[in-house]
Every structure is written in structure tokens, then in C-alpha cells.
Amino acid sequence: MRTIFVSAFVALIAMPASSAEFFIVQNIAKQNCRISEESPKDDAHTIVGEGAYNDEASAASDMRKMLACNPTDASSGTPQAPTGLKKE
């Protein structure tokens, strides 16, 4: 019986650690994006995309597809490779 309580307590403590959220944050002035585990706290940055992502891979995949993060190449009209990719 004691093992059940200990196991439940350990699971309860570990649960918040597994609920990490990732955001695609755009620097408005520089027009570049990065993946962050924190929501922006100033007016110079904004969240783009679906809001909070459950995993970093999903956020990175969506960021590569976003025109807001990939300014259009004037010569071809296609999105350029993402710039300023940094994880905070």
C-alpha cells in the first residue's frame, strides 16, 4: 500500500516537468523568429503560429512554413530559409 502512495506522489511531482510548452516568437523589427519556452514579455516580440506547442519539433516544423518567419525572396517570390533561429 505504501508503494502505491509513493508511486502516485512521484508521478504527481514529475507531471509538470513533462508539460513543457514551446512558442514561436517573432522579433517584429528584425522579422526573424526563434523557438522559446517562454511567452514574450515585451512589445518588440510577438507569438506567431498556433500559440503553445507541446513539443519543439512541431514548433520548428510550423516555423519553417510561416511567411512571417521566412521573408519572401523578392527575385523568386518564395520564402527564404528561416533566419535567427535560436532556442532560448
The first five atom37 places (N, CA, C, CB, O) and aatype in JSON, in Angstrom:
{
  "aatype": [12, 1, 16, 9, 13, 19, 15, 0, 13, 19, 0, 10, 9, 0, 12, 14, 0, 15, 15, 0, 6, 13, 13, 9, 19, 5, 2, 9, 0, 11, 5, 2, 4, 1, 9, 15, 6, 6, 15, 14, 11, 3, 3, 0, 8, 16, 9, 19, 7, 6, 7, 0, 18, 2, 3, 6, 0, 15, 0, 0, 15, 3, 12, 1, 11, 12, 10, 0, 4, 2, 14, 16, 3, 0, 15, 15, 7, 16, 14, 5, 0, 14, 16, 7, 10, 11, 11, 6],
  "atom_mask": [
    [1, 1, 1, 1, 1],
    [1, 1, 1, 1, 1],
    [1, 1, 1, 1, 1],
    [1, 1, 1, 1, 1],
    [1, 1, 1, 1, 1],
    [1, 1, 1, 1, 1],
    [1, 1, 1, 1, 1],
    [1, 1, 1, 1, 1],
    [1, 1, 1, 1, 1],
    [1, 1, 1, 1, 1],
    [1, 1, 1, 1, 1],
    [1, 1, 1, 1, 1],
    [1, 1, 1, 1, 1],
    [1, 1, 1, 1, 1],
    [1, 1, 1, 1, 1],
    [1, 1, 1, 1, 1],
    [1, 1, 1, 1, 1],
    [1, 1, 1, 1, 1],
    [1, 1, 1, 1, 1],
    [1, 1, 1, 1, 1],
    [1, 1, 1, 1, 1],
    [1, 1, 1, 1, 1],
    [1, 1, 1, 1, 1],
    [1, 1, 1, 1, 1],
    [1, 1, 1, 1, 1],
    [1, 1, 1, 1, 1],
    [1, 1, 1, 1, 1],
    [1, 1, 1, 1, 1],
    [1, 1, 1, 1, 1],
    [1, 1, 1, 1, 1],
    [1, 1, 1, 1, 1],
    [1, 1, 1, 1, 1],
    [1, 1, 1, 1, 1],
    [1, 1, 1, 1, 1],
    [1, 1, 1, 1, 1],
    [1, 1, 1, 1, 1],
    [1, 1, 1, 1, 1],
    [1, 1, 1, 1, 1],
    [1, 1, 1, 1, 1],
    [1, 1, 1, 1, 1],
    [1, 1, 1, 1, 1],
    [1, 1, 1, 1, 1],
    [1, 1, 1, 1, 1],
    [1, 1, 1, 1, 1],
    [1, 1, 1, 1, 1],
    [1, 1, 1, 1, 1],
    [1, 1, 1, 1, 1],
    [1, 1, 1, 1, 1],
    [1, 1, 1, 0, 1],
    [1, 1, 1, 1, 1],
    [1, 1, 1, 0, 1],
    [1, 1, 1, 1, 1],
    [1, 1, 1, 1, 1],
    [1, 1, 1, 1, 1],
    [1, 1, 1, 1, 1],
    [1, 1, 1, 1, 1],
    [1, 1, 1, 1, 1],
    [1, 1, 1, 1, 1],
    [1, 1, 1, 1, 1],
    [1, 1, 1, 1, 1],
    [1, 1, 1, 1, 1],
    [1, 1, 1, 1, 1],
    [1, 1, 1, 1, 1],
    [1, 1, 1, 1, 1],
    [1, 1, 1, 1, 1],
    [1, 1, 1, 1, 1],
    [1, 1, 1, 1, 1],
    [1, 1, 1, 1, 1],
    [1, 1, 1, 1, 1],
    [1, 1, 1, 1, 1],
    [1, 1, 1, 1, 1],
    [1, 1, 1, 1, 1],
    [1, 1, 1, 1, 1],
    [1, 1, 1, 1, 1],
    [1, 1, 1, 1, 1],
    [1, 1, 1, 1, 1],
    [1, 1, 1, 0, 1],
    [1, 1, 1, 1, 1],
    [1, 1, 1, 1, 1],
    [1, 1, 1, 1, 1],
    [1, 1, 1, 1, 1],
    [1, 1, 1, 1, 1],
    [1, 1, 1, 1, 1],
    [1, 1, 1, 0, 1],
    [1, 1, 1, 1, 1],
    [1, 1, 1, 1, 1],
    [1, 1, 1, 1, 1],
    [1, 1, 1, 1, 1]
  ],
  "atom_positions": [
    [[0.83, -1.2, 0.0], [0.0, 0.0, 0.0], [0.87, 1.26, 0.0], [-0.94, 0.0, 1.21], [0.57, 2.24, -0.68]],
    [[1.94, 1.2, 0.77], [2.82, 2.36, 0.84], [3.48, 2.62, -0.52], [3.9, 2.15, 1.92], [3.69, 3.77, -0.89]],
    [[3.79, 1.57, -1.27], [4.4, 1.72, -2.6], [3.47, 2.46, -3.55], [4.77, 0.35, -3.18], [3.93, 3.23, -4.39]],
    [[2.18, 2.23, -3.43], [1.22, 2.92, -4.3], [1.24, 4.41, -4.02], [-0.2, 2.35, -4.09], [1.24, 5.22, -4.95]],
    [[1.26, 4.79, -2.75], [1.28, 6.21, -2.4], [2.58, 6.88, -2.85], [1.11, 6.37, -0.89], [2.56, 8.0, -3.36]],
    [[3.69, 6.2, -2.68], [4.97, 6.74, -3.11], [4.99, 6.89, -4.63], [6.13, 5.83, -2.65], [5.46, 7.91, -5.14]],
    [[4.5, 5.9, -5.35], [4.45, 5.97, -6.81], [3.54, 7.11, -7.29], [3.96, 4.65, -7.39], [3.89, 7.83, -8.22]],
    [[2.4, 7.26, -6.64], [1.47, 8.34, -7.01], [2.1, 9.7, -6.74], [0.15, 8.2, -6.23], [1.94, 10.62, -7.54]],
    [[2.81, 9.83, -5.63], [3.46, 11.09, -5.29], [4.55, 11.43, -6.3], [4.05, 11.02, -3.89], [4.65, 12.57, -6.74]],
    [[5.36, 10.46, -6.67], [6.42, 10.67, -7.66], [5.81, 11.06, -9.01], [7.3, 9.39, -7.81], [6.33, 11.96, -9.68]],
    [[4.74, 10.42, -9.41], [4.08, 10.74, -10.68], [3.51, 12.15, -10.64], [2.97, 9.73, -10.98], [3.57, 12.87, -11.64]],
    [[2.96, 12.55, -9.53], [2.39, 13.88, -9.38], [3.47, 14.96, -9.49], [1.66, 14.0, -8.06], [3.25, 16.0, -10.1]],
    [[4.61, 14.71, -8.89], [5.72, 15.67, -8.96], [6.29, 15.75, -10.37], [6.83, 15.28, -7.96], [6.64, 16.84, -10.82]],
    [[6.4, 14.65, -11.05], [7.0, 14.61, -12.38], [6.08, 15.17, -13.45], [7.39, 13.2, -12.74], [6.55, 15.56, -14.52]],
    [[4.79, 15.22, -13.21], [3.83, 15.64, -14.22], [4.08, 17.05, -14.77], [2.44, 15.56, -13.65], [4.07, 17.22, -15.99]],
    [[4.3, 18.07, -13.95], [4.53, 19.41, -14.51], [5.77, 19.5, -15.38], [4.63, 20.4, -13.39], [5.81, 20.3, -16.32]],
    [[6.77, 18.7, -15.1], [8.0, 18.74, -15.89], [7.76, 18.25, -17.32], [9.09, 17.89, -15.23], [8.45, 18.67, -18.24]],
    [[6.8, 17.38, -17.51], [6.54, 16.84, -18.84], [5.6, 17.71, -19.66], [5.97, 15.45, -18.74], [5.34, 17.41, -20.82]],
    [[5.09, 18.77, -19.08], [4.14, 19.61, -19.8], [4.8, 20.9, -20.31], [2.96, 19.95, -18.9], [4.24, 21.98, -20.17]],
    [[5.97, 20.77, -20.89], [6.68, 21.93, -21.43], [5.92, 22.48, -22.62], [8.13, 21.56, -21.83], [5.32, 21.73, -23.39]],
    [[5.96, 23.79, -22.77], [5.33, 24.45, -23.9], [6.39, 25.21, -24.67], [4.18, 25.4, -23.44], [7.32, 25.78, -24.09]],
    [[6.24, 25.22, -25.98], [7.17, 25.93, -26.85], [6.38, 26.94, -27.67], [7.93, 24.94, -27.79], [5.27, 26.66, -28.12]],
    [[6.96, 28.11, -27.85], [6.32, 29.19, -28.6], [7.22, 29.6, -29.75], [6.03, 30.4, -27.68], [8.44, 29.56, -29.64]],
    [[6.61, 30.0, -30.86], [7.36, 30.61, -31.95], [7.25, 32.12, -31.72], [6.81, 30.18, -33.39], [6.16, 32.69, -31.79]],
    [[8.38, 32.74, -31.44], [8.42, 34.15, -31.08], [9.1, 34.92, -32.2], [9.15, 34.38, -29.73], [10.2, 34.58, -32.62]],
    [[8.42, 35.97, -32.68], [8.97, 36.79, -33.76], [9.43, 38.13, -33.21], [7.93, 37.0, -34.88], [8.71, 38.79, -32.46]],
    [[10.65, 38.54, -33.6], [11.14, 39.88, -33.34], [10.52, 40.75, -34.42], [12.74, 39.97, -33.34], [10.85, 40.6, -35.59]],
    [[9.62, 41.64, -34.04], [8.85, 42.41, -35.02], [9.74, 43.29, -35.89], [7.81, 43.27, -34.3], [9.53, 43.37, -37.1]],
    [[10.71, 43.94, -35.3], [11.58, 44.85, -36.06], [12.49, 44.12, -37.02], [12.41, 45.69, -35.11], [12.68, 44.56, -38.16]],
    [[13.07, 43.01, -36.6], [14.03, 42.28, -37.42], [13.38, 41.24, -38.33], [15.05, 41.61, -36.54], [14.04, 40.72, -39.23]],
    [[12.09, 40.93, -38.09], [11.37, 39.94, -38.9], [12.03, 38.57, -38.86], [11.26, 40.41, -40.33], [12.04, 37.86, -39.87]],
    [[12.58, 38.18, -37.69], [13.11, 36.82, -37.56], [12.42, 36.13, -36.4], [14.66, 36.84, -37.35], [11.82, 36.78, -35.54]],
    [[12.5, 34.83, -36.38], [11.78, 34.05, -35.38], [12.74, 33.13, -34.63], [10.67, 33.22, -36.04], [13.84, 32.84, -35.09]],
    [[12.29, 32.7, -33.47], [13.02, 31.74, -32.67], [12.02, 30.92, -31.87], [14.05, 32.44, -31.72], [10.86, 31.33, -31.71]],
    [[12.45, 29.79, -31.39], [11.61, 28.96, -30.55], [12.0, 29.23, -29.1], [11.75, 27.44, -30.91], [13.18, 29.21, -28.75]],
    [[11.0, 29.47, -28.28], [11.25, 29.79, -26.88], [10.31, 28.99, -26.0], [11.08, 31.3, -26.63], [9.21, 28.63, -26.4]],
    [[10.76, 28.71, -24.8], [9.9, 28.04, -23.82], [9.12, 29.04, -22.99], [10.74, 27.14, -22.92], [8.35, 28.65, -22.1]],
    [[9.3, 30.33, -23.27], [8.58, 31.38, -22.55], [7.86, 32.28, -23.53], [9.54, 32.2, -21.68], [8.35, 32.56, -24.62]],
    [[6.7, 32.74, -23.12], [5.93, 33.69, -23.91], [6.64, 35.05, -23.84], [4.46, 33.8, -23.38], [7.2, 35.39, -22.8]],
    [[6.62, 35.83, -24.93], [7.31, 37.13, -24.9], [6.68, 38.07, -23.88], [7.29, 37.78, -26.29], [5.47, 38.06, -23.66]],
    [[7.52, 38.88, -23.26], [7.04, 39.78, -22.23], [7.18, 41.26, -22.61], [7.78, 39.52, -20.95], [6.94, 42.13, -21.78]],
    [[7.57, 41.53, -23.84], [7.72, 42.93, -24.26], [6.98, 43.16, -25.57], [9.21, 43.3, -24.41], [6.51, 42.21, -26.21]],
    [[6.88, 44.42, -25.97], [6.16, 44.78, -27.2], [6.98, 44.58, -28.46], [5.7, 46.2, -27.12], [6.44, 44.7, -29.56]],
    [[8.26, 44.29, -28.33], [9.12, 44.12, -29.5], [9.0, 42.72, -30.1], [10.57, 44.39, -29.13], [9.48, 42.47, -31.2]],
    [[8.36, 41.81, -29.37], [8.21, 40.42, -29.81], [6.75, 40.01, -29.76], [9.07, 39.47, -28.94], [5.97, 40.54, -28.97]],
    [[6.39, 39.06, -30.6], [5.02, 38.54, -30.62], [5.04, 37.04, -30.88], [4.17, 39.27, -31.67], [5.98, 36.51, -31.46]],
    [[3.98, 36.38, -30.45], [3.84, 34.95, -30.73], [3.18, 34.79, -32.08], [3.0, 34.23, -29.61], [2.17, 35.45, -32.37]],
    [[3.74, 33.93, -32.92], [3.13, 33.6, -34.21], [2.85, 32.1, -34.23], [4.06, 34.03, -35.41], [3.46, 31.34, -33.48]],
    [[1.94, 31.69, -35.06], [1.63, 30.27, -35.16], [0.42, 29.89, -34.32], [0.0, 0.0, 0.0], [-0.47, 30.7, -34.09]],
    [[0.42, 28.65, -33.88], [-0.72, 28.08, -33.18], [-0.74, 28.41, -31.68], [-0.72, 26.58, -33.35], [-1.59, 27.9, -30.96]],
    [[0.15, 29.25, -31.22], [0.23, 29.52, -29.79], [1.26, 28.62, -29.15], [0.0, 0.0, 0.0], [2.42, 28.62, -29.55]],
    [[0.84, 27.85, -28.16], [1.76, 26.95, -27.46], [1.78, 25.59, -28.14], [1.36, 26.81, -25.98], [0.73, 25.03, -28.45]],
    [[2.98, 25.07, -28.35], [3.17, 23.73, -28.93], [3.62, 22.79, -27.82], [4.22, 23.76, -30.09], [4.31, 23.21, -26.89]],
    [[3.23, 21.54, -27.92], [3.6, 20.56, -26.9], [5.03, 20.07, -27.04], [2.66, 19.38, -26.97], [5.64, 19.61, -26.07]],
    [[5.58, 20.17, -28.27], [6.96, 19.72, -28.46], [7.68, 20.66, -29.41], [7.0, 18.27, -28.99], [7.07, 21.33, -30.24]],
    [[8.98, 20.7, -29.26], [9.82, 21.61, -30.03], [9.83, 21.27, -31.52], [11.25, 21.59, -29.49], [9.91, 22.17, -32.36]],
    [[9.74, 20.0, -31.85], [9.76, 19.58, -33.26], [8.56, 20.13, -34.02], [9.79, 18.05, -33.36], [8.7, 20.55, -35.16]],
    [[7.39, 20.12, -33.41], [6.18, 20.66, -34.05], [6.32, 22.17, -34.26], [4.93, 20.36, -33.21], [5.94, 22.69, -35.31]],
    [[6.85, 22.86, -33.27], [7.05, 24.3, -33.4], [8.04, 24.61, -34.52], [7.55, 24.89, -32.07], [7.82, 25.53, -35.31]],
    [[9.13, 23.86, -34.59], [10.14, 24.08, -35.63], [9.58, 23.8, -37.01], [11.38, 23.2, -35.37], [9.87, 24.52, -37.96]],
    [[8.77, 22.75, -37.12], [8.17, 22.41, -38.41], [7.24, 23.52, -38.88], [7.4, 21.08, -38.3], [7.3, 23.92, -40.05]],
    [[6.39, 24.03, -37.99], [5.49, 25.12, -38.36], [6.26, 26.4, -38.67], [4.48, 25.37, -37.25], [5.88, 27.15, -39.57]],
    [[7.33, 26.65, -37.92], [8.1, 27.88, -38.14], [8.7, 27.91, -39.54], [9.22, 28.01, -37.09], [8.76, 28.97, -40.16]],
    [[9.14, 26.76, -40.04], [9.73, 26.71, -41.39], [8.7, 27.03, -42.47], [10.33, 25.33, -41.64], [9.06, 27.45, -43.57]],
    [[7.42, 26.83, -42.17], [6.36, 27.06, -43.16], [5.77, 28.47, -43.11], [5.26, 26.05, -42.95], [5.04, 28.86, -44.02]],
    [[6.08, 29.22, -42.08], [5.45, 30.53, -41.87], [6.12, 31.64, -42.67], [5.47, 30.89, -40.4], [7.34, 31.8, -42.64]],
    [[5.31, 32.37, -43.37], [5.82, 33.5, -44.12], [6.3, 34.61, -43.18], [4.73, 34.04, -45.07], [7.24, 35.34, -43.51]],
    [[5.68, 34.73, -42.01], [6.1, 35.74, -41.04], [7.53, 35.51, -40.57], [5.16, 35.75, -39.85], [8.24, 36.46, -40.22]],
    [[7.96, 34.26, -40.57], [9.3, 33.92, -40.12], [10.28, 33.77, -41.28], [9.27, 32.65, -39.31], [11.49, 33.72, -41.07]],
    [[9.77, 33.69, -42.48], [10.59, 33.47, -43.66], [10.24, 34.53, -44.71], [10.37, 32.04, -44.22], [9.44, 34.27, -45.61]],
    [[10.84, 35.71, -44.61], [10.52, 36.76, -45.57], [10.68, 36.28, -47.01], [11.4, 37.98, -45.33], [11.56, 35.47, -47.31]],
    [[9.84, 36.78, -47.87], [9.85, 36.36, -49.27], [11.06, 36.91, -50.01], [8.57, 36.8, -49.97], [11.43, 38.08, -49.85]],
    [[11.66, 36.05, -50.8], [12.76, 36.46, -51.67], [12.16, 37.25, -52.82], [13.58, 35.21, -52.18], [11.34, 36.72, -53.57]],
    [[12.56, 38.5, -52.98], [11.97, 39.38, -53.98], [12.18, 38.86, -55.4], [12.56, 40.77, -53.86], [11.34, 39.1, -56.27]],
    [[13.26, 38.16, -55.65], [13.54, 37.7, -57.01], [12.67, 36.5, -57.41], [15.01, 37.35, -57.14], [12.28, 36.38, -58.57]],
    [[12.39, 35.61, -56.47], [11.64, 34.41, -56.83], [10.23, 34.37, -56.25], [12.39, 33.19, -56.38], [9.39, 33.61, -56.73]],
    [[9.95, 35.17, -55.22], [8.65, 35.16, -54.6], [8.41, 34.0, -53.66], [0.0, 0.0, 0.0], [7.29, 33.79, -53.19]],
    [[9.47, 33.23, -53.38], [9.32, 32.09, -52.48], [9.93, 32.42, -51.12], [9.98, 30.82, -53.07], [10.83, 33.25, -51.03]],
    [[9.43, 31.79, -50.07], [10.0, 32.04, -48.75], [11.46, 31.62, -48.68], [9.2, 31.32, -47.68], [11.86, 30.58, -49.22]],
    [[12.25, 32.44, -48.01], [13.66, 32.11, -47.79], [13.77, 31.18, -46.58], [14.51, 33.41, -47.58], [12.8, 30.96, -45.86]],
    [[14.95, 30.65, -46.38], [15.2, 29.83, -45.2], [15.02, 30.67, -43.95], [16.61, 29.21, -45.25], [15.3, 31.87, -43.98]],
    [[14.57, 30.07, -42.86], [14.39, 30.85, -41.63], [15.69, 31.51, -41.18], [13.86, 29.96, -40.52], [16.78, 30.97, -41.38]],
    [[15.56, 32.68, -40.57], [16.71, 33.41, -40.07], [16.59, 33.57, -38.57], [16.84, 34.78, -40.75], [15.49, 33.58, -38.03]],
    [[17.69, 33.69, -37.91], [17.7, 33.97, -36.5], [17.14, 32.86, -35.65], [0.0, 0.0, 0.0], [16.54, 33.13, -34.61]],
    [[17.32, 31.61, -36.05], [16.79, 30.5, -35.27], [17.65, 30.29, -34.04], [16.73, 29.22, -36.12], [18.82, 29.9, -34.13]],
    [[17.07, 30.55, -32.89], [17.77, 30.33, -31.64], [16.78, 29.79, -30.63], [18.43, 31.64, -31.13], [15.63, 30.23, -30.57]],
    [[17.22, 28.86, -29.87], [16.39, 28.37, -28.78], [16.83, 29.06, -27.51], [16.48, 26.82, -28.64], [18.03, 29.13, -27.22]],
    [[15.89, 29.58, -26.77], [16.22, 30.23, -25.5], [16.03, 29.29, -24.37], [15.39, 31.46, -25.29], [16.26, 29.67, -23.22]]
  ]
}
